[in-house]
């Protein structure tokens, strides 16, 4: 039986190519790994790539964050979606496939995983209830994405976060910088035999990751817009803010932005 097209698992992989190898990395990822590492998998129904150039990295905050050892690190981001209810099958295939690619010498070594982790999709908010659903987000070609990471405080939970997110988004509806679509996701531990170059994240059980998709350059309206998200989250009493970072969509089949990373 073919399951409904509902998002279940999100793969979030943020990587830093070694300096001097960024062009080769970009070409390897788009011509091989984007497809052989994920998109050809059964139940992997969508994916997209984003990049943080220097001008966007300069907007990241705070400077000290568990997401990256330095604000200038973590240039490329790929996100994939897996059908709900098919996580175990896809995850087993994914680990086996990447280990096979390692044996074939098809894994680019001149790069570092900064934050590569699987997340359970929890909830979403749409500016237009009849607009783009989260299942369509990575096919929509959103030009911008703002990643926000937080950590629950006290006894707060996912329902409380969903309510606060909806209130926050509704409160900023109509602002030029505001998101069109927001998804909230909870981290999933890696399999024990996942590739060793993927960094293990300690103490992740209280963390969450939000993807805020925007219809414009993510730097637009930053001051007074996204620049205050962290303070608003902290003031909510729901969670502690850990990281805010803008990304822009890559242009497949080109080397655009490769010379703007640092």
SVG drawing of the C-alpha trace seen along z (x, -y; Angstrom):
<svg xmlns="http://www.w3.org/2000/svg" viewBox="-7 -47 50 49">
<polyline fill="none" stroke="black" stroke-width="0.4" points="0.0,0.0 1.3,-3.4 1.2,-5.7 -0.2,-9.2 2.3,-11.9 3.0,-13.3 6.3,-14.5 7.8,-12.3 11.6,-12.7 13.8,-15.6 17.5,-15.2 19.4,-18.4 23.0,-18.3 25.2,-21.4 28.7,-21.1 31.8,-23.1 34.1,-22.5 37.8,-23.0 39.2,-26.2 40.5,-25.7 38.1,-22.8 34.8,-24.6 34.3,-24.5 35.1,-20.8 32.8,-20.1 29.9,-22.0 30.2,-20.1 30.6,-16.7 27.5,-17.3 25.2,-18.5 26.4,-16.0 26.6,-12.9 25.9,-13.0 22.6,-14.9 21.2,-12.0 23.3,-8.9 23.3,-9.7 19.6,-10.5 17.3,-11.3 17.3,-7.8 16.2,-6.3 12.8,-4.8 10.5,-7.0 12.8,-10.1 10.4,-12.3 12.0,-15.8 15.2,-17.7 16.9,-21.1 20.2,-22.9 20.9,-26.2 24.1,-28.2 25.3,-30.8 27.6,-33.3 29.7,-35.7 27.1,-38.4 24.5,-36.0 26.9,-34.4 27.6,-37.9 24.0,-38.0 24.1,-34.8 23.7,-35.0 24.8,-34.3 28.5,-34.0 28.7,-31.1 26.4,-28.3 26.3,-24.5 25.3,-24.4 28.7,-25.5 32.1,-26.2 32.3,-29.5 29.7,-31.7 31.8,-31.6 31.6,-27.8 28.7,-25.9 28.4,-27.2 26.3,-24.6 23.0,-23.1 21.0,-20.3 17.5,-19.3 15.6,-16.2 12.1,-14.9 11.0,-11.3 7.5,-9.9 5.9,-9.5 6.0,-6.0 8.9,-5.0 11.8,-6.3 13.2,-3.0 13.4,-1.6 14.9,-4.8 17.3,-5.3 18.7,-1.7 19.1,-2.2 20.8,-5.6 23.4,-4.4 24.2,-1.4 24.3,-3.5 26.7,-6.0 28.9,-3.3 28.9,-1.7 29.8,-5.1 32.7,-5.4 34.0,-2.0 33.6,-3.1 35.7,-6.2 32.7,-8.5 32.7,-10.5 34.3,-13.9 36.9,-14.0 37.8,-17.7 34.9,-18.8 33.6,-18.6 30.1,-17.8 29.2,-20.7 25.7,-19.6 24.2,-16.5 21.2,-15.1 17.8,-13.5 14.7,-15.2 11.1,-14.2 8.7,-16.6 6.4,-17.9 4.2,-20.7 4.0,-23.6 2.4,-27.0 1.4,-28.5 0.7,-32.2 -1.9,-31.0 -3.8,-27.9 -4.5,-27.1 -0.9,-27.9 2.3,-25.8 2.2,-22.8 5.3,-21.6 5.4,-18.6 5.8,-21.0 8.3,-23.4 11.5,-21.9 9.9,-21.9 8.6,-25.5 12.0,-27.1 11.9,-29.4 14.8,-31.8 15.5,-32.1 15.5,-30.1 16.0,-31.2 17.1,-28.4 16.2,-28.8 17.3,-26.5 16.2,-26.4 16.1,-24.4 13.0,-23.8 13.0,-25.3 11.2,-24.0 8.3,-21.6 7.5,-23.1 6.6,-20.8 5.9,-20.5 2.3,-21.7 3.4,-24.8 6.0,-25.5 3.5,-25.1 1.1,-27.6 3.9,-30.1 5.2,-29.7 1.7,-30.3 1.2,-33.4 4.6,-34.7 4.1,-34.2 0.6,-35.7 1.9,-38.7 4.4,-39.4 2.1,-38.5 2.4,-41.1 5.9,-42.2 8.2,-42.3 10.6,-39.9 8.1,-37.5 8.0,-33.7 5.6,-32.1 5.9,-28.7 7.4,-27.4 8.2,-23.8 9.2,-22.6 11.3,-19.4 12.7,-17.3 16.1,-15.5 16.5,-11.8 19.7,-10.0 22.0,-8.6 22.3,-4.9 25.3,-3.3 26.9,-2.5 26.4,-5.8 29.5,-7.1 32.1,-8.3 32.7,-11.7 29.1,-12.7 29.4,-14.6 27.4,-13.2 25.4,-15.8 25.3,-15.5 22.2,-16.4 19.8,-16.9 16.7,-15.6 15.4,-19.1 16.4,-20.8 14.2,-21.7 15.0,-23.0 12.7,-25.4 12.8,-26.0 11.4,-29.4 10.9,-29.6 10.7,-33.1 9.8,-34.4 12.7,-36.8 16.3,-37.4 16.6,-36.2 18.6,-39.3 15.7,-41.6 14.4,-43.4 16.8,-41.6 17.3,-44.5 14.1,-44.7 12.9,-41.5 14.9,-38.3 17.4,-40.1 14.8,-40.1 13.6,-36.5 16.1,-35.2 15.0,-37.8 11.3,-37.0 11.9,-33.3 13.8,-33.8 11.1,-36.1 8.4,-33.6 9.3,-31.3 8.9,-28.4 12.5,-27.9 16.0,-29.3 17.3,-30.6 20.4,-28.9 20.9,-29.9 19.5,-32.0 21.0,-31.7 19.9,-32.8 20.5,-30.8 19.7,-31.3 18.8,-28.7 21.6,-27.5 21.3,-27.4 21.7,-23.8 24.1,-23.2 26.0,-26.4 28.9,-27.6 27.1,-30.7 28.0,-31.8 31.1,-29.5 33.4,-32.5 31.3,-34.3 31.6,-31.8 34.1,-33.7"/>
</svg>
